[in-house]
Protein backbone atom coordinates (compact mmCIF):
# COMPACT_ATOMS: atom_id res chain seq x y z
CA UNK A 1 0.00 0.00 0.00
CA UNK A 2 1.47 3.34 -1.05
CA UNK A 3 2.05 5.95 1.60
CA UNK A 4 0.42 9.36 1.25
CA UNK A 5 2.74 12.20 2.29
CA UNK A 6 1.24 14.93 4.42
CA UNK A 7 2.25 17.40 7.07
CA UNK A 8 1.12 17.11 10.68
CA UNK A 9 -1.33 19.99 10.09
CA UNK A 10 -2.78 18.17 7.09
CA UNK A 11 -3.30 15.01 9.12
CA UNK A 12 -4.97 16.95 11.93
CA UNK A 13 -7.30 18.68 9.45
CA UNK A 14 -8.37 15.29 8.06
CA UNK A 15 -9.01 13.98 11.59
CA UNK A 16 -11.16 17.04 12.41
CA UNK A 17 -13.17 16.59 9.20
CA UNK A 18 -13.63 12.88 9.93
CA UNK A 19 -14.83 13.59 13.48
CA UNK A 20 -17.31 16.18 12.16
CA UNK A 21 -18.66 13.79 9.53
CA UNK A 22 -19.11 10.99 12.05
CA UNK A 23 -20.47 12.96 15.01
CA UNK A 24 -22.44 15.78 13.32
CA UNK A 25 -23.20 15.14 9.64
CA UNK A 26 -23.95 11.41 9.84
CA UNK A 27 -26.52 11.77 12.68
CA UNK A 28 -28.18 14.73 10.88
CA UNK A 29 -28.60 12.76 7.68
CA UNK A 30 -29.95 9.72 9.53
CA UNK A 31 -32.56 11.98 11.13
CA UNK A 32 -33.43 13.54 7.76
CA UNK A 33 -33.92 10.07 6.24
CA UNK A 34 -36.18 9.05 9.14
CA UNK A 35 -38.28 12.21 8.70
CA UNK A 36 -38.58 11.64 4.96
CA UNK A 37 -39.65 8.02 5.53
CA UNK A 38 -42.33 9.19 7.94
CA UNK A 39 -43.94 11.18 5.12
CA UNK A 40 -45.08 8.00 3.42
CA UNK A 41 -44.61 6.96 -0.21
CA UNK A 42 -40.87 6.88 -0.88
CA UNK A 43 -41.16 6.44 -4.65
CA UNK A 44 -41.99 10.11 -5.19
CA UNK A 45 -40.32 11.60 -2.11
CA UNK A 46 -37.66 14.09 -3.22
CA UNK A 47 -36.52 14.74 0.36
CA UNK A 48 -35.87 11.04 0.85
CA UNK A 49 -33.91 10.75 -2.40
CA UNK A 50 -31.88 13.84 -1.57
CA UNK A 51 -31.12 12.59 1.94
CA UNK A 52 -30.06 9.15 0.65
CA UNK A 53 -27.79 10.81 -1.92
CA UNK A 54 -26.23 12.98 0.79
CA UNK A 55 -25.79 9.92 2.99
CA UNK A 56 -23.90 8.16 0.19
CA UNK A 57 -21.62 11.18 -0.20
CA UNK A 58 -20.93 11.36 3.55
CA UNK A 59 -20.20 7.62 3.85
CA UNK A 60 -17.93 7.77 0.82
CA UNK A 61 -16.00 10.72 2.23
CA UNK A 62 -15.65 8.97 5.61
CA UNK A 63 -14.19 5.90 3.89
CA UNK A 64 -11.85 8.08 1.81
CA UNK A 65 -10.55 9.99 4.84
CA UNK A 66 -10.09 6.81 6.90
CA UNK A 67 -8.09 5.31 4.04
CA UNK A 68 -5.89 8.40 3.72
CA UNK A 69 -5.27 8.51 7.47
CA UNK A 70 -4.29 4.84 7.51
CA UNK A 71 -1.83 5.42 4.64
CA UNK A 72 -0.49 8.75 5.92
CA UNK A 73 3.23 9.33 6.07
CA UNK A 74 3.56 12.39 8.27
CA UNK A 75 6.49 14.61 7.37
CA UNK A 76 7.50 17.42 9.71
CA UNK A 77 9.24 20.13 7.66
CA UNK A 78 11.04 21.47 10.75
CA UNK A 79 12.97 18.20 11.13
CA UNK A 80 14.03 17.95 7.49
CA UNK A 81 17.66 18.21 6.52
CA UNK A 82 17.61 18.12 2.75
CA UNK A 83 20.75 20.14 2.20
CA UNK A 84 18.96 23.13 0.71
CA UNK A 85 17.01 21.07 -1.86
CA UNK A 86 13.28 21.45 -2.46
CA UNK A 87 11.45 18.48 -0.93
CA UNK A 88 7.97 17.72 0.35
CA UNK A 89 7.15 20.12 3.19
CA UNK A 90 9.73 22.73 2.19
CA UNK A 91 8.79 26.38 1.94
CA UNK A 92 10.19 27.80 -1.28
CA UNK A 93 10.56 31.41 -2.36
CA UNK A 94 10.53 31.75 -6.14
CA UNK A 95 10.53 34.52 -8.73
CA UNK A 96 8.40 34.33 -11.85
CA UNK A 97 11.00 35.42 -14.42
CA UNK A 98 8.36 36.50 -16.93
CA UNK A 99 6.40 38.72 -14.52
CA UNK A 100 9.34 39.55 -12.22
CA UNK A 101 7.09 38.68 -9.28
CA UNK A 102 8.22 36.87 -6.14
CA UNK A 103 6.06 34.32 -4.32
CA UNK A 104 6.50 31.89 -1.46
CA UNK A 105 4.92 28.43 -1.44
CA UNK A 106 4.95 25.39 0.80
CA UNK A 107 4.90 22.01 -0.94
CA UNK A 108 2.19 19.89 0.72
CA UNK A 109 -0.12 16.94 0.08
CA UNK A 110 -3.17 17.08 -2.19
CA UNK A 111 -5.67 17.52 0.66
CA UNK A 112 -3.66 20.35 2.21
CA UNK A 113 -3.14 22.48 -0.89
CA UNK A 114 -4.69 25.94 -0.75
CA UNK A 115 -4.00 28.78 -3.14
CA UNK A 116 -5.02 31.39 -0.56
CA UNK A 117 -2.58 29.93 1.98
CA UNK A 118 0.23 29.60 -0.63
CA UNK A 119 0.31 25.82 -0.21
CA UNK A 120 0.78 23.89 -3.44
CA UNK A 121 0.15 20.20 -4.01
CA UNK A 122 3.15 17.91 -4.47
CA UNK A 123 1.39 16.85 -7.68
CA UNK A 124 1.12 20.36 -9.16
CA UNK A 125 3.30 21.23 -12.16
CA UNK A 126 5.21 23.84 -10.14
CA UNK A 127 5.92 21.51 -7.21
CA UNK A 128 7.00 18.71 -9.55
CA UNK A 129 9.44 21.10 -11.24
CA UNK A 130 10.76 22.33 -7.87
CA UNK A 131 11.46 18.93 -6.28
CA UNK A 132 15.20 18.37 -6.01
CA UNK A 133 16.11 21.93 -7.01
CA UNK A 134 18.25 24.32 -4.94
CA UNK A 135 18.62 28.07 -4.47
CA UNK A 136 19.72 29.74 -7.70
CA UNK A 137 18.26 27.04 -9.97
CA UNK A 138 16.00 28.13 -12.83
CA UNK A 139 13.10 25.84 -13.67
CA UNK A 140 10.72 25.67 -16.58
CA UNK A 141 7.40 23.87 -16.48
CA UNK A 142 4.22 23.57 -18.51
CA UNK A 143 1.03 25.32 -17.36
CA UNK A 144 -2.33 25.66 -19.10
CA UNK A 145 -1.19 29.17 -20.08
CA UNK A 146 2.11 27.98 -21.56
CA UNK A 147 5.68 27.47 -20.37
CA UNK A 148 6.63 29.33 -17.16
CA UNK A 149 10.16 30.10 -15.93
CA UNK A 150 10.90 30.48 -12.22
CA UNK A 151 14.09 30.99 -10.26
CA UNK A 152 14.44 29.39 -6.82
CA UNK A 153 15.42 32.20 -4.44
CA UNK A 154 15.25 30.47 -1.06
CA UNK A 155 14.44 27.05 0.42
CA UNK A 156 13.41 26.76 4.08
CA UNK A 157 12.21 23.92 6.28
CA UNK A 158 9.75 25.51 8.69
Backbone as numpy.savetxt, mean C-alpha at the origin, in Angstrom:
# Nx Ny Nz CAx CAy CAz Cx Cy Cz
5.77 -19.88 0.04 4.93 -18.71 0.04 5.83 -17.47 0.04
5.58 -16.58 -0.88 6.40 -15.37 -1.02 6.10 -14.39 0.11
7.13 -13.76 0.60 6.98 -12.76 1.64 6.57 -11.42 1.01
5.78 -10.66 1.75 5.35 -9.35 1.29 6.06 -8.30 2.14
6.96 -7.50 1.53 7.68 -6.50 2.33 6.76 -5.37 2.73
6.90 -4.94 3.98 6.17 -3.77 4.46 6.87 -3.20 5.68
6.61 -1.93 5.92 7.19 -1.30 7.11 6.31 -1.63 8.31
6.82 -1.35 9.50 6.05 -1.60 10.72 4.74 -0.80 10.69
4.81 0.46 10.22 3.60 1.28 10.12 2.58 0.67 9.18
3.05 0.11 8.08 2.16 -0.54 7.13 1.46 -1.74 7.73
2.21 -2.54 8.49 1.64 -3.70 9.16 0.60 -3.27 10.18
0.91 -2.25 10.95 -0.03 -1.76 11.97 -1.31 -1.24 11.32
-1.19 -0.54 10.19 -2.37 -0.03 9.49 -3.26 -1.17 9.02
-2.66 -2.25 8.52 -3.44 -3.41 8.10 -4.15 -4.05 9.30
-3.46 -4.14 10.43 -4.08 -4.72 11.63 -5.26 -3.88 12.11
-5.12 -2.55 12.05 -6.23 -1.66 12.45 -7.41 -1.85 11.51
-7.15 -1.92 10.20 -8.24 -2.12 9.24 -8.93 -3.46 9.47
-8.14 -4.50 9.72 -8.70 -5.83 9.97 -9.59 -5.81 11.22
-9.12 -5.20 12.27 -9.89 -5.12 13.51 -11.21 -4.38 13.27
-11.16 -3.29 12.50 -12.38 -2.53 12.20 -13.36 -3.37 11.38
-12.84 -4.08 10.39 -13.72 -4.91 9.57 -14.39 -6.00 10.40
-13.64 -6.62 11.29 -14.18 -7.72 12.09 -15.12 -7.26 13.21
-14.77 -6.15 13.87 -15.54 -5.75 15.05 -16.62 -4.69 14.77
-16.53 -3.97 13.65 -17.51 -2.93 13.36 -18.30 -3.24 12.09
-17.58 -3.40 10.96 -18.27 -3.57 9.68 -19.01 -4.90 9.56
-18.38 -5.98 9.98 -19.02 -7.30 9.88 -20.33 -7.34 10.69
-20.33 -6.93 11.97 -21.59 -6.94 12.72 -22.67 -6.04 12.10
-22.26 -4.87 11.56 -23.25 -3.98 10.92 -23.90 -4.64 9.73
-23.11 -5.34 8.93 -23.67 -5.95 7.72 -24.54 -7.15 8.08
-24.18 -7.87 9.12 -25.02 -8.99 9.57 -26.38 -8.47 10.03
-26.37 -7.35 10.72 -27.63 -6.73 11.17 -28.45 -6.25 9.98
-27.80 -5.66 8.98 -28.50 -5.17 7.79 -29.13 -6.33 7.03
-28.44 -7.46 6.96 -28.99 -8.64 6.28 -30.21 -9.16 7.05
-30.12 -9.19 8.37 -31.25 -9.66 9.18 -32.46 -8.75 8.99
-32.24 -7.44 8.96 -33.35 -6.50 8.74 -33.97 -6.68 7.36
-33.14 -6.88 6.36 -33.65 -7.07 5.00 -34.44 -8.36 4.89
-33.98 -9.42 5.58 -34.72 -10.69 5.56 -36.08 -10.54 6.22
-36.15 -9.71 7.25 -37.40 -9.52 7.98 -38.46 -8.84 7.12
-38.06 -8.21 6.03 -39.01 -7.52 5.16 -39.77 -8.48 4.24
-39.39 -9.74 4.24 -40.15 -10.70 3.46 -39.44 -11.20 2.23
-40.14 -11.19 1.10 -39.68 -11.74 -0.17 -38.27 -11.25 -0.54
-37.32 -12.17 -0.56 -35.93 -11.82 -0.84 -35.65 -11.71 -2.33
-36.51 -12.27 -3.18 -36.23 -12.27 -4.61 -36.25 -10.87 -5.21
-37.01 -9.95 -4.63 -37.06 -8.59 -5.15 -36.66 -7.58 -4.08
-35.78 -7.97 -3.18 -35.39 -7.11 -2.07 -34.01 -6.52 -2.37
-33.99 -5.27 -2.81 -32.73 -4.62 -3.18 -31.82 -4.42 -1.98
-32.41 -4.15 -0.82 -31.59 -3.96 0.39 -30.85 -5.25 0.74
-31.55 -6.38 0.59 -30.94 -7.67 0.89 -29.78 -7.95 -0.07
-30.02 -7.72 -1.35 -28.98 -7.96 -2.36 -27.77 -7.06 -2.11
-28.03 -5.81 -1.81 -26.95 -4.87 -1.53 -26.15 -5.28 -0.30
-26.86 -5.70 0.75 -26.19 -6.12 1.98 -25.36 -7.38 1.74
-25.88 -8.32 0.98 -25.13 -9.55 0.68 -23.89 -9.24 -0.14
-24.00 -8.30 -1.07 -22.86 -7.90 -1.88 -21.79 -7.25 -1.00
-22.23 -6.39 -0.10 -21.30 -5.72 0.83 -20.64 -6.75 1.74
-21.41 -7.74 2.18 -20.85 -8.79 3.03 -19.76 -9.55 2.29
-19.98 -9.85 1.03 -18.97 -10.54 0.23 -17.70 -9.73 0.11
-17.86 -8.41 -0.08 -16.69 -7.53 -0.16 -15.93 -7.54 1.16
-16.64 -7.40 2.27 -16.00 -7.35 3.59 -15.26 -8.66 3.88
-15.91 -9.79 3.62 -15.27 -11.08 3.89 -14.05 -11.29 3.00
-14.14 -10.83 1.76 -12.99 -10.94 0.85 -11.83 -10.08 1.33
-12.13 -8.88 1.79 -11.07 -7.99 2.27 -10.45 -8.54 3.56
-11.25 -9.12 4.43 -10.72 -9.74 5.65 -9.74 -10.85 5.28
-10.14 -11.71 4.35 -9.26 -12.81 3.93 -7.97 -12.27 3.30
-8.09 -11.22 2.49 -6.92 -10.63 1.84 -5.95 -10.06 2.88
-6.47 -9.33 3.85 -5.62 -8.72 4.88 -4.97 -9.80 5.73
-5.73 -10.81 6.12 -5.16 -11.90 6.93 -4.03 -12.59 6.18
-4.20 -12.77 4.89 -3.16 -13.40 4.08 -1.91 -12.52 4.04
-2.10 -11.23 3.82 -0.96 -10.31 3.76 -0.22 -10.25 5.09
-0.96 -10.24 6.19 -0.33 -10.20 7.51 0.47 -11.47 7.75
-0.08 -12.61 7.33 0.64 -13.87 7.55 1.90 -13.98 6.70
1.94 -13.25 5.58 3.10 -13.29 4.68 4.02 -12.07 4.85
3.70 -11.22 5.81 4.45 -9.96 5.95 5.89 -10.19 6.36
6.77 -9.46 5.70 8.17 -9.38 6.10 8.39 -7.92 6.49
8.39 -7.68 7.80 8.49 -6.32 8.30 9.93 -5.83 8.22
10.10 -4.69 7.58 11.42 -4.10 7.41 11.41 -2.73 8.09
12.31 -2.55 9.03 12.43 -1.29 9.75 13.53 -0.47 9.10
13.17 0.62 8.41 14.17 1.42 7.70 15.29 1.94 8.62
14.97 2.21 9.87 15.97 2.77 10.79 17.11 1.78 11.08
16.87 0.49 10.88 17.90 -0.51 11.16 18.65 -0.95 9.92
18.31 -0.37 8.78 18.96 -0.76 7.53 20.38 -0.20 7.45
21.25 -0.97 6.85 22.59 -0.50 6.56 22.89 -0.97 5.14
22.41 -0.19 4.19 22.54 -0.59 2.79 23.67 0.15 2.08
24.52 0.78 2.84 25.68 1.44 2.24 25.34 2.57 1.30
24.26 3.28 1.58 23.89 4.42 0.75 23.09 4.06 -0.50
22.74 2.80 -0.66 21.94 2.36 -1.82 20.45 2.50 -1.52
19.66 2.71 -2.55 18.21 2.74 -2.43 17.70 1.31 -2.25
16.98 1.08 -1.18 16.39 -0.22 -0.90 14.98 0.00 -0.37
14.23 -1.09 -0.19 12.90 -0.99 0.39 12.99 -0.29 1.74
12.12 0.68 1.97 12.09 1.41 3.23 12.91 2.69 3.23
13.81 2.84 2.27 14.66 4.02 2.23 13.85 5.26 1.85
14.29 6.38 2.36 13.72 7.67 1.98 14.72 8.31 1.02
14.24 8.65 -0.17 15.12 9.09 -1.25 14.73 10.48 -1.73
15.72 11.37 -1.76 15.49 12.70 -2.33 15.99 12.67 -3.76
15.12 13.08 -4.68 15.46 13.05 -6.10 15.15 14.40 -6.74
15.78 14.62 -7.90 15.46 15.81 -8.69 15.01 15.37 -10.06
13.84 15.85 -10.45 13.34 15.62 -11.81 14.16 16.52 -12.72
15.01 15.94 -13.56 15.93 16.71 -14.38 15.22 17.51 -15.48
14.04 17.06 -15.87 13.29 17.79 -16.89 12.61 19.03 -16.31
12.06 18.91 -15.12 11.33 20.01 -14.48 12.18 20.79 -13.48
13.39 20.27 -13.20 14.27 20.85 -12.18 13.52 21.02 -10.86
12.83 19.96 -10.46 12.02 19.97 -9.24 12.50 18.85 -8.33
12.72 19.17 -7.05 13.15 18.16 -6.10 11.96 17.60 -5.34
12.02 16.30 -5.04 10.99 15.61 -4.28 11.64 14.57 -3.39
10.95 14.22 -2.32 11.44 13.18 -1.42 10.36 12.10 -1.31
10.77 10.84 -1.46 9.85 9.72 -1.41 10.40 8.63 -0.50
9.48 7.89 0.14 9.88 6.69 0.84 9.37 5.51 0.02
10.21 4.50 -0.15 9.83 3.31 -0.91 9.19 2.33 0.07
7.91 2.01 -0.17 7.12 1.19 0.76 6.37 0.09 -0.01
5.62 -0.71 0.72 4.81 -1.77 0.12 3.58 -1.21 -0.58
2.92 -2.06 -1.37 1.76 -1.63 -2.15 0.66 -1.04 -1.28
0.35 -1.66 -0.15 -0.74 -1.19 0.70 -0.41 0.11 1.42
0.84 0.45 1.52 1.27 1.65 2.25 1.41 2.86 1.35
1.49 2.66 0.05 1.79 3.77 -0.85 0.69 4.84 -0.77
1.14 6.09 -0.82 0.24 7.23 -0.71 0.92 8.43 -1.34
0.35 8.93 -2.41 0.94 10.08 -3.10 0.99 11.28 -2.17
-0.07 11.50 -1.40 -0.09 12.68 -0.52 0.94 12.60 0.59
1.33 11.39 0.98 2.35 11.22 2.02 3.75 10.98 1.44
3.88 11.11 0.11 5.16 10.89 -0.59 5.72 9.49 -0.34
4.83 8.51 -0.32 5.24 7.11 -0.18 4.90 6.40 -1.47
5.93 5.83 -2.12 5.71 5.18 -3.40 5.87 3.67 -3.26
5.07 2.95 -4.00 5.09 1.50 -3.97 6.40 0.96 -4.55
6.88 -0.10 -3.95 8.08 -0.80 -4.43 7.88 -1.25 -5.88
6.62 -1.39 -6.29 6.32 -1.86 -7.64 6.08 -0.73 -8.64
6.23 0.52 -8.20 6.05 1.65 -9.12 7.27 1.77 -10.03
7.09 2.36 -11.21 8.24 2.52 -12.12 9.39 3.29 -11.49
9.09 4.34 -10.73 10.14 5.13 -10.10 10.90 4.31 -9.07
10.19 3.61 -8.21 10.85 2.80 -7.17 11.70 1.70 -7.81
11.16 1.05 -8.84 11.93 0.00 -9.51 13.23 0.56 -10.09
13.16 1.77 -10.63 14.37 2.39 -11.20 15.35 2.81 -10.10
14.83 3.16 -8.92 15.69 3.62 -7.83 16.42 2.50 -7.10
15.81 1.32 -7.02 16.39 0.23 -6.24 17.82 -0.06 -6.69
18.73 -0.05 -5.71 20.13 -0.34 -5.97 20.96 0.88 -6.35
20.32 2.01 -6.57 21.04 3.23 -6.97 21.58 3.96 -5.75
22.54 4.86 -5.98 23.18 5.61 -4.90 23.11 7.11 -5.22
23.50 7.91 -4.24 23.55 9.36 -4.43 24.41 9.69 -5.65
23.91 10.61 -6.46 24.65 11.03 -7.66 24.26 10.27 -8.91
23.61 9.11 -8.76 23.19 8.33 -9.93 22.04 9.03 -10.65
22.03 8.92 -11.97 20.93 9.42 -12.79 20.18 8.21 -13.32
18.86 8.24 -13.17 18.03 7.13 -13.63 17.06 7.61 -14.70
16.69 6.71 -15.57 15.65 6.96 -16.54 14.65 5.83 -16.44
13.37 6.18 -16.52 12.33 5.17 -16.44 11.12 5.61 -17.24
10.33 4.64 -17.64 9.15 4.86 -18.47 7.95 5.20 -17.60
7.22 6.26 -17.97 5.96 6.61 -17.33 4.90 6.70 -18.41
3.63 6.78 -18.03 2.60 6.95 -19.06 2.82 8.21 -19.89
3.49 9.22 -19.31 3.74 10.46 -20.04 5.05 10.46 -20.81
5.77 9.36 -20.81 7.04 9.27 -21.52 8.19 8.98 -20.58
9.41 9.06 -21.11 10.61 8.77 -20.33 10.91 9.93 -19.39
11.20 9.61 -18.11 11.56 10.62 -17.12 13.01 10.38 -16.69
13.72 11.47 -16.38 15.10 11.39 -15.90 15.16 12.04 -14.51
15.67 11.28 -13.54 15.83 11.78 -12.18 17.27 11.58 -11.74
17.73 12.46 -10.87 19.02 12.29 -10.22 18.76 12.00 -8.74
19.47 11.00 -8.21 19.37 10.68 -6.78 20.25 11.67 -6.02
19.62 12.47 -5.16 20.35 13.49 -4.40 20.78 12.99 -3.03
19.90 12.21 -2.38 20.18 11.76 -1.02 19.40 10.49 -0.72
20.03 9.57 0.02 19.37 8.35 0.46 19.49 8.29 1.97
18.35 8.13 2.64 18.35 8.06 4.12 17.53 6.85 4.57
17.86 6.36 5.73 17.15 5.21 6.31 16.53 5.67 7.63
15.34 6.24 7.54 14.68 6.80 8.73 13.32 6.19 8.97
